[in-house]
Amino acid sequence: MKNKIKGKVAVITGASSGIGYSIAKLLDRQGVICYDISRTIKEHDEIKKSYACDVNDTENVDKILDEIFNKEGQINIFVNNAGFGIAGAIEYTNRDNIYSLISTNLSAVIALSSKVIKYLKLSGGGNIINISSVGGVIPLPLQATYSATKAGVDIFSRALASEVKDYNIKVTSIMPGDTSTGFTGSRIVDNDIEDKTLKEKIEKSIKKVEKEERTGKSPDIVAKAVLKVLKRKNPPLRKTVGFMYKLIVFLSRILPCKLINFLVRKIYC
């Protein structure tokens, strides 16, 4: 069978580690030329060049995209993967952390997607892959802002897909569940509060979340899901990774919101 993505050019944000790096490794094995845009550069053989850049610096990202396009003559795949998490009671969450999370996880996804469209058009079309989360469908208490950003990524992806369909640009929101990456260790926990009972409650909940993530699926599983999307002529608007999480997302569509919130609260609160 012909490899439809061999020789294509992919730009991945946050590909220095975790899910982004797993995507780069797998695409490289398929003959895709991969570039990385990350705050911290780690040299990897699978990545042709890594650029040190904050995804919120959209002006600099545009210059990087221009440089890649001029060098390769095309950009066919763009993966919005960079992001981080914060946790804690929203009442006590640092406002600067909230703004930073929204900026990186959602605003940058929107801004960078708008920047890459012109290069995809000039390349005859392509794919935009936005890494969302099952947490964007299931509202996570003590991670409310994170859930809000990932829900935003999913809705934005679907709206964008309609806008760019006539240009042969396909947009898909990938929704992983618990995944074992460095994301867990880098999560910001705002828990500097005087209420001892609430403090202990938050710590217990976050420990449970962290345990589930550290024992979660490999990021390579997420990369395989991305590859399947890229190889499809008509990819889905949304792809949930893992049978259990597909079931959870399905149930969230048919069960009452109150029941969903009740069950999630029982688990995490």
PyRosetta script that sets phi, psi and omega in degrees:
from pyrosetta import init, pose_from_sequence

init()
pose = pose_from_sequence("MKNKIKGKVAVITGASSGIGYSIAKLLDRQGVICYDISRTIKEHDEIKKSYACDVNDTENVDKILDEIFNKEGQINIFVNNAGFGIAGAIEYTNRDNIYSLISTNLSAVIALSSKVIKYLKLSGGGNIINISSVGGVIPLPLQATYSATKAGVDIFSRALASEVKDYNIKVTSIMPGDTSTGFTGSRIVDNDIEDKTLKEKIEKSIKKVEKEERTGKSPDIVAKAVLKVLKRKNPPLRKTVGFMYKLIVFLSRILPCKLINFLVRKIYC")
pose.set_psi(1, 136.3)
pose.set_omega(1, -178.5)
pose.set_phi(2, -67.5)
pose.set_psi(2, 135.1)
pose.set_omega(2, 177.3)
pose.set_phi(3, -82.0)
pose.set_psi(3, 106.8)
pose.set_omega(3, -173.3)
pose.set_phi(4, -74.7)
pose.set_psi(4, -15.9)
pose.set_omega(4, -176.1)
pose.set_phi(5, -110.3)
pose.set_psi(5, -0.3)
pose.set_omega(5, 178.5)
pose.set_phi(6, -61.4)
pose.set_psi(6, 132.6)
pose.set_omega(6, 179.7)
pose.set_phi(7, 86.1)
pose.set_psi(7, -4.4)
pose.set_omega(7, 178.0)
pose.set_phi(8, -76.0)
pose.set_psi(8, 163.8)
pose.set_omega(8, -179.3)
pose.set_phi(9, -114.7)
pose.set_psi(9, 126.8)
pose.set_omega(9, -179.5)
pose.set_phi(10, -119.3)
pose.set_psi(10, 138.8)
pose.set_omega(10, 172.7)
pose.set_phi(11, -116.4)
pose.set_psi(11, 125.7)
pose.set_omega(11, -175.7)
pose.set_phi(12, -124.1)
pose.set_psi(12, 127.9)
pose.set_omega(12, 174.7)
pose.set_phi(13, -87.3)
pose.set_psi(13, 141.4)
pose.set_omega(13, 179.7)
pose.set_phi(14, 67.8)
pose.set_psi(14, 36.8)
pose.set_omega(14, -178.3)
pose.set_phi(15, -92.5)
pose.set_psi(15, 10.8)
pose.set_omega(15, 179.5)
pose.set_phi(16, -72.9)
pose.set_psi(16, -21.2)
pose.set_omega(16, -179.0)
pose.set_phi(17, -161.0)
pose.set_psi(17, 178.2)
pose.set_omega(17, 172.8)
pose.set_phi(18, 60.1)
pose.set_psi(18, -142.6)
pose.set_omega(18, -177.4)
pose.set_phi(19, -60.0)
pose.set_psi(19, -42.5)
pose.set_omega(19, -179.2)
pose.set_phi(20, -59.6)
pose.set_psi(20, -43.6)
pose.set_omega(20, 179.7)
pose.set_phi(21, -68.0)
pose.set_psi(21, -38.9)
pose.set_omega(21, 177.6)
pose.set_phi(22, -61.3)
pose.set_psi(22, -39.4)
pose.set_omega(22, 177.2)
pose.set_phi(23, -63.5)
pose.set_psi(23, -45.2)
pose.set_omega(23, -179.9)
pose.set_phi(24, -61.3)
pose.set_psi(24, -43.1)
pose.set_omega(24, 179.9)
pose.set_phi(25, -60.1)
pose.set_psi(25, -47.0)
pose.set_omega(25, -177.0)
pose.set_phi(26, -68.5)
pose.set_psi(26, -41.8)
pose.set_omega(26, 179.1)
pose.set_phi(27, -65.8)
pose.set_psi(27, -37.3)
pose.set_omega(27, 177.7)
pose.set_phi(28, -59.4)
pose.set_psi(28, -40.5)
pose.set_omega(28, 178.8)
pose.set_phi(29, -66.2)
pose.set_psi(29, -20.5)
pose.set_omega(29, 178.1)
pose.set_phi(30, -90.9)
pose.set_psi(30, 3.3)
pose.set_omega(30, 178.6)
pose.set_phi(31, 87.2)
pose.set_psi(31, 15.3)
pose.set_omega(31, 178.0)
pose.set_phi(32, -86.1)
pose.set_psi(32, 139.6)
pose.set_omega(32, 177.6)
pose.set_phi(33, -87.8)
pose.set_psi(33, 116.7)
pose.set_omega(33, -172.5)
pose.set_phi(34, -109.2)
pose.set_psi(34, 137.5)
pose.set_omega(34, 173.8)
pose.set_phi(35, -122.7)
pose.set_psi(35, 149.5)
pose.set_omega(35, -177.7)
pose.set_phi(36, -122.3)
pose.set_psi(36, 138.9)
pose.set_omega(36, 170.7)
pose.set_phi(37, -121.5)
pose.set_psi(37, 110.2)
pose.set_omega(37, -177.0)
pose.set_phi(38, -141.5)
pose.set_psi(38, 155.5)
pose.set_omega(38, 175.9)
pose.set_phi(39, -66.2)
pose.set_psi(39, -37.4)
pose.set_omega(39, 179.1)
pose.set_phi(40, -116.8)
pose.set_psi(40, 125.8)
pose.set_omega(40, -178.6)
pose.set_phi(41, -88.1)
pose.set_psi(41, 131.8)
pose.set_omega(41, 169.0)
pose.set_phi(42, -127.0)
pose.set_psi(42, 123.9)
pose.set_omega(42, -177.8)
pose.set_phi(43, -72.8)
pose.set_psi(43, 124.7)
pose.set_omega(43, 177.8)
pose.set_phi(44, -129.2)
pose.set_psi(44, 138.4)
pose.set_omega(44, -179.6)
pose.set_phi(45, -61.6)
pose.set_psi(45, -29.4)
pose.set_omega(45, -176.2)
pose.set_phi(46, -76.5)
pose.set_psi(46, -11.8)
pose.set_omega(46, -176.9)
pose.set_phi(47, -110.8)
pose.set_psi(47, 123.9)
pose.set_omega(47, -176.2)
pose.set_phi(48, -64.3)
pose.set_psi(48, -42.2)
pose.set_omega(48, 177.3)
pose.set_phi(49, -155.8)
pose.set_psi(49, 139.8)
pose.set_omega(49, 175.0)
pose.set_phi(50, -110.5)
pose.set_psi(50, 136.6)
pose.set_omega(50, 178.9)
pose.set_phi(51, -111.4)
pose.set_psi(51, 128.4)
pose.set_omega(51, 176.7)
pose.set_phi(52, -81.6)
pose.set_psi(52, 108.5)
pose.set_omega(52, -176.5)
pose.set_phi(53, -162.2)
pose.set_psi(53, 135.5)
pose.set_omega(53, 172.7)
pose.set_phi(54, -75.3)
pose.set_psi(54, 132.7)
pose.set_omega(54, -177.9)
pose.set_phi(55, -64.3)
pose.set_psi(55, -16.3)
pose.set_omega(55, 176.8)
pose.set_phi(56, -77.7)
pose.set_psi(56, -13.5)
pose.set_omega(56, 177.6)
pose.set_phi(57, -87.6)
pose.set_psi(57, 72.6)
pose.set_omega(57, -171.4)
pose.set_phi(58, -64.5)
pose.set_psi(58, -29.0)
pose.set_omega(58, 178.2)
pose.set_phi(59, -65.3)
pose.set_psi(59, -42.7)
pose.set_omega(59, 178.6)
pose.set_phi(60, -69.1)
pose.set_psi(60, -39.0)
pose.set_omega(60, 177.6)
pose.set_phi(61, -60.0)
pose.set_psi(61, -40.4)
pose.set_omega(61, 178.9)
pose.set_phi(62, -61.3)
pose.set_psi(62, -39.5)
pose.set_omega(62, 177.4)
pose.set_phi(63, -64.5)
pose.set_psi(63, -39.2)
pose.set_omega(63, 178.8)
pose.set_phi(64, -65.4)
pose.set_psi(64, -45.0)
pose.set_omega(64, 178.3)
pose.set_phi(65, -60.8)
pose.set_psi(65, -40.1)
pose.set_omega(65, 178.9)
pose.set_phi(66, -63.5)
pose.set_psi(66, -41.9)
pose.set_omega(66, 179.2)
pose.set_phi(67, -63.7)
pose.set_psi(67, -44.1)
pose.set_omega(67, 179.5)
pose.set_phi(68, -63.6)
pose.set_psi(68, -44.4)
pose.set_omega(68, -178.8)
pose.set_phi(69, -63.2)
pose.set_psi(69, -43.2)
pose.set_omega(69, -179.6)
pose.set_phi(70, -65.5)
pose.set_psi(70, -32.3)
pose.set_omega(70, 179.9)
pose.set_phi(71, -77.0)
pose.set_psi(71, -43.6)
pose.set_omega(71, -173.6)
pose.set_phi(72, -96.8)
pose.set_psi(72, -21.3)
pose.set_omega(72, -178.0)
pose.set_phi(73, 81.7)
pose.set_psi(73, 2.5)
pose.set_omega(73, 179.8)
pose.set_phi(74, -167.3)
pose.set_psi(74, 153.5)
pose.set_omega(74, 165.3)
pose.set_phi(75, -135.6)
pose.set_psi(75, 119.7)
pose.set_omega(75, -172.3)
pose.set_phi(76, -110.9)
pose.set_psi(76, -24.3)
pose.set_omega(76, -175.5)
pose.set_phi(77, -136.0)
pose.set_psi(77, 131.2)
pose.set_omega(77, 175.5)
pose.set_phi(78, -129.5)
pose.set_psi(78, 125.2)
pose.set_omega(78, -178.3)
pose.set_phi(79, -115.4)
pose.set_psi(79, 113.5)
pose.set_omega(79, 173.9)
pose.set_phi(80, -85.3)
pose.set_psi(80, 97.2)
pose.set_omega(80, -175.6)
pose.set_phi(81, -116.6)
pose.set_psi(81, -28.1)
pose.set_omega(81, -174.9)
pose.set_phi(82, -58.0)
pose.set_psi(82, 139.0)
pose.set_omega(82, 178.8)
pose.set_phi(83, 175.7)
pose.set_psi(83, 171.0)
pose.set_omega(83, 176.7)
pose.set_phi(84, -151.6)
pose.set_psi(84, 179.2)
pose.set_omega(84, -177.8)
pose.set_phi(85, -129.0)
pose.set_psi(85, 154.3)
pose.set_omega(85, 169.7)
pose.set_phi(86, -129.8)
pose.set_psi(86, 153.4)
pose.set_omega(86, -178.9)
pose.set_phi(87, -143.1)
pose.set_psi(87, 156.2)
pose.set_omega(87, -179.8)
pose.set_phi(88, 135.3)
pose.set_psi(88, 167.4)
pose.set_omega(88, 177.8)
pose.set_phi(89, -63.8)
pose.set_psi(89, 131.2)
pose.set_omega(89, -175.5)
pose.set_phi(90, -59.7)
pose.set_psi(90, -29.6)
pose.set_omega(90, 179.5)
pose.set_phi(91, -60.1)
pose.set_psi(91, -30.9)
pose.set_omega(91, -175.0)
pose.set_phi(92, -112.0)
pose.set_psi(92, 7.3)
pose.set_omega(92, -179.2)
pose.set_phi(93, -75.2)
pose.set_psi(93, 132.0)
pose.set_omega(93, 179.1)
pose.set_phi(94, -59.5)
pose.set_psi(94, 128.9)
pose.set_omega(94, -175.8)
pose.set_phi(95, -63.3)
pose.set_psi(95, -37.5)
pose.set_omega(95, 178.4)
pose.set_phi(96, -62.4)
pose.set_psi(96, -37.6)
pose.set_omega(96, 177.0)
pose.set_phi(97, -65.4)
pose.set_psi(97, -37.4)
pose.set_omega(97, 177.3)
pose.set_phi(98, -61.8)
pose.set_psi(98, -49.9)
pose.set_omega(98, -178.5)
pose.set_phi(99, -63.3)
pose.set_psi(99, -39.1)
pose.set_omega(99, 179.8)
pose.set_phi(100, -64.8)
pose.set_psi(100, -41.0)
pose.set_omega(100, 179.4)
pose.set_phi(101, -64.2)
pose.set_psi(101, -47.0)
pose.set_omega(101, -179.6)
pose.set_phi(102, -62.9)
pose.set_psi(102, -40.1)
pose.set_omega(102, -179.6)
pose.set_phi(103, -62.7)
pose.set_psi(103, -46.4)
pose.set_omega(103, -176.6)
pose.set_phi(104, -76.9)
pose.set_psi(104, -46.7)
pose.set_omega(104, -172.7)
pose.set_phi(105, -79.1)
pose.set_psi(105, -25.9)
pose.set_omega(105, -175.9)
pose.set_phi(106, -125.1)
pose.set_psi(106, -56.3)
pose.set_omega(106, -176.6)
pose.set_phi(107, -58.9)
pose.set_psi(107, -42.3)
pose.set_omega(107, -179.7)
pose.set_phi(108, -66.4)
pose.set_psi(108, -35.7)
pose.set_omega(108, 177.3)
pose.set_phi(109, -61.3)
pose.set_psi(109, -43.8)
pose.set_omega(109, 179.0)
pose.set_phi(110, -66.1)
pose.set_psi(110, -48.5)
pose.set_omega(110, -176.5)
pose.set_phi(111, -64.6)
pose.set_psi(111, -43.8)
pose.set_omega(111, -178.3)
pose.set_phi(112, -70.8)
pose.set_psi(112, -34.4)
pose.set_omega(112, 175.3)
pose.set_phi(113, -61.5)
pose.set_psi(113, -41.7)
pose.set_omega(113, 179.9)
pose.set_phi(114, -64.8)
pose.set_psi(114, -32.1)
pose.set_omega(114, -179.6)
pose.set_phi(115, -73.3)
pose.set_psi(115, -38.3)
pose.set_omega(115, -172.1)
pose.set_phi(116, -81.3)
pose.set_psi(116, -17.1)
pose.set_omega(116, -176.6)
pose.set_phi(117, -55.8)
pose.set_psi(117, -43.5)
pose.set_omega(117, -177.5)
pose.set_phi(118, -62.5)
pose.set_psi(118, -34.9)
pose.set_omega(118, -179.9)
pose.set_phi(119, -73.9)
pose.set_psi(119, -36.0)
pose.set_omega(119, 175.9)
pose.set_phi(120, -66.1)
pose.set_psi(120, -39.7)
pose.set_omega(120, 176.7)
pose.set_phi(121, -60.4)
pose.set_psi(121, -47.5)
pose.set_omega(121, -179.6)
pose.set_phi(122, -64.2)
pose.set_psi(122, -20.9)
pose.set_omega(122, -179.9)
pose.set_phi(123, -93.9)
pose.set_psi(123, 3.4)
pose.set_omega(123, 179.2)
pose.set_phi(124, 86.1)
pose.set_psi(124, 13.8)
pose.set_omega(124, 179.5)
pose.set_phi(125, 116.3)
pose.set_psi(125, -175.3)
pose.set_omega(125, -179.8)
pose.set_phi(126, 159.6)
pose.set_psi(126, -157.1)
pose.set_omega(126, -175.9)
pose.set_phi(127, -129.5)
pose.set_psi(127, 137.9)
pose.set_omega(127, 166.9)
pose.set_phi(128, -112.0)
pose.set_psi(128, 121.5)
pose.set_omega(128, 179.0)
pose.set_phi(129, -111.2)
pose.set_psi(129, 119.4)
pose.set_omega(129, 179.0)
pose.set_phi(130, -110.4)
pose.set_psi(130, 122.5)
pose.set_omega(130, -179.5)
pose.set_phi(131, -82.7)
pose.set_psi(131, 108.5)
pose.set_omega(131, 177.2)
pose.set_phi(132, -99.5)
pose.set_psi(132, -139.2)
pose.set_omega(132, -179.4)
pose.set_phi(133, -169.3)
pose.set_psi(133, 152.3)
pose.set_omega(133, 171.3)
pose.set_phi(134, -60.3)
pose.set_psi(134, -25.8)
pose.set_omega(134, 175.8)
pose.set_phi(135, -65.8)
pose.set_psi(135, -10.2)
pose.set_omega(135, 174.6)
pose.set_phi(136, -84.5)
pose.set_psi(136, -12.5)
pose.set_omega(136, 177.9)
pose.set_phi(137, -106.4)
pose.set_psi(137, -42.1)
pose.set_omega(137, 177.5)
pose.set_phi(138, -96.4)
pose.set_psi(138, 113.6)
pose.set_omega(138, -176.3)
pose.set_phi(139, -69.8)
pose.set_psi(139, 115.8)
pose.set_omega(139, -175.0)
pose.set_phi(140, -92.1)
pose.set_psi(140, 113.4)
pose.set_omega(140, 175.6)
pose.set_phi(141, -65.2)
pose.set_psi(141, 146.6)
pose.set_omega(141, -177.1)
pose.set_phi(142, 70.2)
pose.set_psi(142, 3.2)
pose.set_omega(142, 169.9)
pose.set_phi(143, -139.6)
pose.set_psi(143, 38.4)
pose.set_omega(143, -171.7)
pose.set_phi(144, -60.5)
pose.set_psi(144, -43.2)
pose.set_omega(144, -178.0)
pose.set_phi(145, -68.1)
pose.set_psi(145, -39.8)
pose.set_omega(145, 177.2)
pose.set_phi(146, -59.5)
pose.set_psi(146, -47.9)
pose.set_omega(146, 178.6)
pose.set_phi(147, -58.6)
pose.set_psi(147, -41.2)
pose.set_omega(147, -179.5)
pose.set_phi(148, -62.3)
pose.set_psi(148, -41.2)
pose.set_omega(148, -179.6)
pose.set_phi(149, -66.7)
pose.set_psi(149, -40.0)
pose.set_omega(149, -177.6)
pose.set_phi(150, -72.8)
pose.set_psi(150, -32.2)
pose.set_omega(150, 172.8)
pose.set_phi(151, -64.6)
pose.set_psi(151, -40.2)
pose.set_omega(151, 177.8)
pose.set_phi(152, -62.1)
pose.set_psi(152, -40.9)
pose.set_omega(152, 178.5)
pose.set_phi(153, -60.6)
pose.set_psi(153, -42.2)
pose.set_omega(153, -178.4)
pose.set_phi(154, -65.2)
pose.set_psi(154, -46.9)
pose.set_omega(154, -179.7)
pose.set_phi(155, -66.6)
pose.set_psi(155, -42.4)
pose.set_omega(155, 177.6)
pose.set_phi(156, -59.1)
pose.set_psi(156, -42.9)
pose.set_omega(156, -178.6)
pose.set_phi(157, -60.0)
pose.set_psi(157, -42.5)
pose.set_omega(157, -179.0)
pose.set_phi(158, -68.3)
pose.set_psi(158, -39.3)
pose.set_omega(158, 178.0)
pose.set_phi(159, -67.0)
pose.set_psi(159, -43.1)
pose.set_omega(159, 179.8)
pose.set_phi(160, -63.2)
pose.set_psi(160, -37.5)
pose.set_omega(160, -179.5)
pose.set_phi(161, -56.5)
pose.set_psi(161, -38.6)
pose.set_omega(161, 178.7)
pose.set_phi(162, -69.2)
pose.set_psi(162, -36.7)
pose.set_omega(162, -178.5)
pose.set_phi(163, -66.3)
pose.set_psi(163, -38.7)
pose.set_omega(163, -170.6)
pose.set_phi(164, -105.0)
pose.set_psi(164, 4.3)
pose.set_omega(164, -177.1)
pose.set_phi(165, -56.4)
pose.set_psi(165, -40.2)
pose.set_omega(165, -177.8)
pose.set_phi(166, -68.4)
pose.set_psi(166, -11.9)
pose.set_omega(166, 179.8)
pose.set_phi(167, -102.6)
pose.set_psi(167, 14.7)
pose.set_omega(167, 180.0)
pose.set_phi(168, 61.7)
pose.set_psi(168, 33.4)
pose.set_omega(168, 175.8)
pose.set_phi(169, -108.4)
pose.set_psi(169, 123.4)
pose.set_omega(169, -179.0)
pose.set_phi(170, -106.3)
pose.set_psi(170, 138.3)
pose.set_omega(170, -178.3)
pose.set_phi(171, -122.1)
pose.set_psi(171, 130.7)
pose.set_omega(171, 179.4)
pose.set_phi(172, -134.4)
pose.set_psi(172, 136.3)
pose.set_omega(172, 173.8)
pose.set_phi(173, -97.3)
pose.set_psi(173, 120.2)
pose.set_omega(173, 178.4)
pose.set_phi(174, -96.8)
pose.set_psi(174, 128.6)
pose.set_omega(174, -176.0)
pose.set_phi(175, -119.6)
pose.set_psi(175, 93.0)
pose.set_omega(175, 174.3)
pose.set_phi(176, -79.1)
pose.set_psi(176, 160.6)
pose.set_omega(176, 169.4)
pose.set_phi(177, -101.2)
pose.set_psi(177, -141.6)
pose.set_omega(177, 179.9)
pose.set_phi(178, -62.8)
pose.set_psi(178, 125.4)
pose.set_omega(178, -178.0)
pose.set_phi(179, -132.7)
pose.set_psi(179, 136.7)
pose.set_omega(179, -177.0)
pose.set_phi(180, -83.6)
pose.set_psi(180, 97.4)
pose.set_omega(180, 179.7)
pose.set_phi(181, -143.4)
pose.set_psi(181, 179.7)
pose.set_omega(181, 176.0)
pose.set_phi(182, -70.6)
pose.set_psi(182, -6.9)
pose.set_omega(182, 178.6)
pose.set_phi(183, -55.1)
pose.set_psi(183, -39.0)
pose.set_omega(183, -177.3)
pose.set_phi(184, -61.9)
pose.set_psi(184, -47.6)
pose.set_omega(184, -177.5)
pose.set_phi(185, -70.1)
pose.set_psi(185, -22.4)
pose.set_omega(185, -177.7)
pose.set_phi(186, -95.3)
pose.set_psi(186, -0.8)
pose.set_omega(186, 178.8)
pose.set_phi(187, -62.5)
pose.set_psi(187, 136.1)
pose.set_omega(187, 176.6)
pose.set_phi(188, -88.1)
pose.set_psi(188, 125.8)
pose.set_omega(188, 178.7)
pose.set_phi(189, -112.7)
pose.set_psi(189, 112.8)
pose.set_omega(189, 176.5)
pose.set_phi(190, -90.3)
pose.set_psi(190, 100.4)
pose.set_omega(190, -175.0)
pose.set_phi(191, -138.8)
pose.set_psi(191, 28.9)
pose.set_omega(191, 179.2)
pose.set_phi(192, -88.3)
pose.set_psi(192, 76.3)
pose.set_omega(192, -175.4)
pose.set_phi(193, -129.9)
pose.set_psi(193, 156.4)
pose.set_omega(193, -176.7)
pose.set_phi(194, -86.4)
pose.set_psi(194, -25.6)
pose.set_omega(194, -179.2)
pose.set_phi(195, -67.9)
pose.set_psi(195, 101.8)
pose.set_omega(195, -174.4)
pose.set_phi(196, -62.9)
pose.set_psi(196, -39.1)
pose.set_omega(196, -179.7)
pose.set_phi(197, -63.5)
pose.set_psi(197, -46.7)
pose.set_omega(197, 178.9)
pose.set_phi(198, -65.8)
pose.set_psi(198, -40.1)
pose.set_omega(198, 179.8)
pose.set_phi(199, -58.4)
pose.set_psi(199, -46.7)
pose.set_omega(199, 179.5)
pose.set_phi(200, -65.8)
pose.set_psi(200, -37.8)
pose.set_omega(200, 178.9)
pose.set_phi(201, -62.1)
pose.set_psi(201, -43.9)
pose.set_omega(201, 179.6)
pose.set_phi(202, -65.4)
pose.set_psi(202, -45.3)
pose.set_omega(202, -179.3)
pose.set_phi(203, -60.4)
pose.set_psi(203, -41.6)
pose.set_omega(203, 179.0)
pose.set_phi(204, -64.2)
pose.set_psi(204, -42.3)
pose.set_omega(204, -179.3)
pose.set_phi(205, -66.1)
pose.set_psi(205, -44.9)
pose.set_omega(205, -178.6)
pose.set_phi(206, -66.0)
pose.set_psi(206, -37.4)
pose.set_omega(206, 177.4)
pose.set_phi(207, -61.4)
pose.set_psi(207, -38.9)
pose.set_omega(207, 178.6)
pose.set_phi(208, -64.8)
pose.set_psi(208, -44.4)
pose.set_omega(208, 178.6)
pose.set_phi(209, -61.0)
pose.set_psi(209, -46.6)
pose.set_omega(209, -178.2)
pose.set_phi(210, -63.1)
pose.set_psi(210, -39.3)
pose.set_omega(210, 178.4)
pose.set_phi(211, -63.2)
pose.set_psi(211, -42.9)
pose.set_omega(211, 179.8)
pose.set_phi(212, -64.8)
pose.set_psi(212, -37.1)
pose.set_omega(212, 179.8)
pose.set_phi(213, -70.5)
pose.set_psi(213, -44.9)
pose.set_omega(213, -177.0)
pose.set_phi(214, -66.7)
pose.set_psi(214, -25.6)
pose.set_omega(214, 177.0)
pose.set_phi(215, -101.0)
pose.set_psi(215, 11.5)
pose.set_omega(215, -178.2)
pose.set_phi(216, -77.8)
pose.set_psi(216, -174.0)
pose.set_omega(216, -176.2)
pose.set_phi(217, -70.7)
pose.set_psi(217, 159.3)
pose.set_omega(217, 177.8)
pose.set_phi(218, -70.1)
pose.set_psi(218, 146.2)
pose.set_omega(218, 175.3)
pose.set_phi(219, -62.4)
pose.set_psi(219, -18.1)
pose.set_omega(219, 177.6)
pose.set_phi(220, -63.7)
pose.set_psi(220, -28.9)
pose.set_omega(220, 177.9)
pose.set_phi(221, -66.5)
pose.set_psi(221, -39.5)
pose.set_omega(221, 177.8)
pose.set_phi(222, -65.8)
pose.set_psi(222, -41.0)
pose.set_omega(222, 179.2)
pose.set_phi(223, -60.8)
pose.set_psi(223, -40.0)
pose.set_omega(223, 178.5)
pose.set_phi(224, -63.8)
pose.set_psi(224, -36.4)
pose.set_omega(224, 177.6)
pose.set_phi(225, -65.0)
pose.set_psi(225, -40.8)
pose.set_omega(225, 177.8)
pose.set_phi(226, -62.8)
pose.set_psi(226, -44.0)
pose.set_omega(226, -179.9)
pose.set_phi(227, -60.6)
pose.set_psi(227, -42.3)
pose.set_omega(227, 178.4)
pose.set_phi(228, -59.9)
pose.set_psi(228, -40.6)
pose.set_omega(228, 178.7)
pose.set_phi(229, -63.0)
pose.set_psi(229, -45.3)
pose.set_omega(229, -177.0)
pose.set_phi(230, -65.8)
pose.set_psi(230, -26.4)
pose.set_omega(230, -178.2)
pose.set_phi(231, -87.6)
pose.set_psi(231, -9.3)
pose.set_omega(231, -179.2)
pose.set_phi(232, -86.1)
pose.set_psi(232, 139.9)
pose.set_omega(232, 178.0)
pose.set_phi(233, -67.4)
pose.set_psi(233, -41.1)
pose.set_omega(233, 177.4)
pose.set_phi(234, -122.9)
pose.set_psi(234, 82.6)
pose.set_omega(234, -176.5)
pose.set_phi(235, -69.9)
pose.set_psi(235, 157.3)
pose.set_omega(235, 179.3)
pose.set_phi(236, -71.7)
pose.set_psi(236, 158.0)
pose.set_omega(236, 175.5)
pose.set_phi(237, -72.7)
pose.set_psi(237, -29.4)
pose.set_omega(237, -177.2)
pose.set_phi(238, -141.6)
pose.set_psi(238, 135.8)
pose.set_omega(238, 176.7)
pose.set_phi(239, -133.8)
pose.set_psi(239, 117.6)
pose.set_omega(239, 176.7)
pose.set_phi(240, -89.5)
pose.set_psi(240, 138.5)
pose.set_omega(240, -175.4)
pose.set_phi(241, -100.0)
pose.set_psi(241, 119.6)
pose.set_omega(241, 177.4)
pose.set_phi(242, 101.6)
pose.set_psi(242, 135.8)
pose.set_omega(242, -176.2)
pose.set_phi(243, -59.4)
pose.set_psi(243, -45.9)
pose.set_omega(243, -176.8)
pose.set_phi(244, -59.9)
pose.set_psi(244, -41.1)
pose.set_omega(244, -178.2)
pose.set_phi(245, -73.6)
pose.set_psi(245, -31.2)
pose.set_omega(245, 173.8)
pose.set_phi(246, -62.5)
pose.set_psi(246, -40.5)
pose.set_omega(246, 178.7)
pose.set_phi(247, -65.2)
pose.set_psi(247, -42.4)
pose.set_omega(247, 179.5)
pose.set_phi(248, -61.7)
pose.set_psi(248, -44.8)
pose.set_omega(248, 179.9)
pose.set_phi(249, -64.7)
pose.set_psi(249, -40.3)
pose.set_omega(249, 178.7)
pose.set_phi(250, -61.9)
pose.set_psi(250, -46.1)
pose.set_omega(250, -179.7)
pose.set_phi(251, -64.0)
pose.set_psi(251, -32.2)
pose.set_omega(251, 179.9)
pose.set_phi(252, -65.3)
pose.set_psi(252, -21.5)
pose.set_omega(252, -179.7)
pose.set_phi(253, -82.9)
pose.set_psi(253, -25.7)
pose.set_omega(253, -173.3)
pose.set_phi(254, -109.0)
pose.set_psi(254, -20.1)
pose.set_omega(254, 179.4)
pose.set_phi(255, -88.1)
pose.set_psi(255, 150.3)
pose.set_omega(255, 178.2)
pose.set_phi(256, -60.8)
pose.set_psi(256, 146.1)
pose.set_omega(256, -179.9)
pose.set_phi(257, -56.5)
pose.set_psi(257, -40.3)
pose.set_omega(257, -179.3)
pose.set_phi(258, -62.1)
pose.set_psi(258, -38.1)
pose.set_omega(258, 179.8)
pose.set_phi(259, -68.8)
pose.set_psi(259, -41.6)
pose.set_omega(259, 177.6)
pose.set_phi(260, -59.3)
pose.set_psi(260, -47.4)
pose.set_omega(260, -179.8)
pose.set_phi(261, -63.5)
pose.set_psi(261, -38.1)
pose.set_omega(261, 178.7)
pose.set_phi(262, -61.5)
pose.set_psi(262, -46.8)
pose.set_omega(262, -178.3)
pose.set_phi(263, -65.9)
pose.set_psi(263, -43.3)
pose.set_omega(263, -179.3)
pose.set_phi(264, -65.7)
pose.set_psi(264, -38.8)
pose.set_omega(264, 179.2)
pose.set_phi(265, -64.4)
pose.set_psi(265, -37.7)
pose.set_omega(265, 178.1)
pose.set_phi(266, -62.0)
pose.set_psi(266, -35.7)
pose.set_omega(266, -177.3)
pose.set_phi(267, -77.6)
pose.set_psi(267, -45.0)
pose.set_omega(267, -169.2)
pose.set_phi(268, -107.0)
pose.set_psi(268, -10.1)
pose.set_omega(268, 180.0)
pose.set_phi(269, -118.1)
pose.dump_pdb("model.pdb")
